[in-house]
């Protein structure tokens, strides 16, 4: 039976993984790769395929189909969701029209809220939780670069490792993707989120880099980490006892001058940003779960003011 995999969002993450899949399966009659892209990116992919640069290697893949909206994609067995988190509401409306009983949706978005929203919104199909570790970018339409070559995808459901998950894992691995299906996915996702949420909040609030917050605002970073961990544990996530030390070590290993995507968006004055995903979510969950997240709340209030928005927590 033919397997059809759709990649919704062909930016850095979707373009990289989609490019590896398109390259590997472009002559395979049993697997079809479908891109949902827009504008100049879609035009470039339609004309020349997608080019993936991975360290010293380069690949050019052609998807079986490239369309500008998911309604044109046809039946899909798997949908890798790799858009921006702040576009999720509109995407959910589209997914409701195309997700069938056999469809699996795997979000690779920053944060943890996307999975919760998708589960609530999609009565058909299945949603598996997922996350990725990669630094990549769309350097021009149809061209994606991952200079370090490092990449990893984790996905699954807590407590359940289904045969279909192992099948999908193998489809990804065969295409050169470092994929792992796991039945402890919440722990994996939250380990990443604790790092990205705290660092996005701090780098944006203090207008500095990873190295800057770790050197000059270590006490505040430590408090943010404790608050995020407290929320995760209140939600029932099973984290290791040394999780804060582990995350701090990872933060120190990041290049001093590197910064977060949320900080970059604030610097460039983008209308859309990840503030609600990275900071607001923790404040909202702290309130709902009775967890004191006073520093997150203080920083969220300040960052909201910078955007010109009123401070509200539903």
Secondary structure, DSSP 8 states (H G I E B T S, - for coil): --EEEEEE--SHHHHHHHHHHHHHHTT-TTEEEEEE--HHHHHHHHHH-EEEEETTEEEEE--SEEESSGGGS---SEEEE-S-GGGHHHHHHHHHHH--TT-EEEE--SSSHHHHHHHHH--SSEEEEEEEEE--EEEETTEEEETT--EEEEEEBTTB--HHHHHHHHHHHHTT--EEEES-HHHHHHHHHHHHHHHHHHHHHHT--HHHHHHH-HHHHHHHHHHHHHHHHHTT----TTHHHHHHHHHHHS-TT---HHHHHHHTT-SS-SHIIIIIHHHHHHHHHT---HHHHHHHHHHHHHHT------
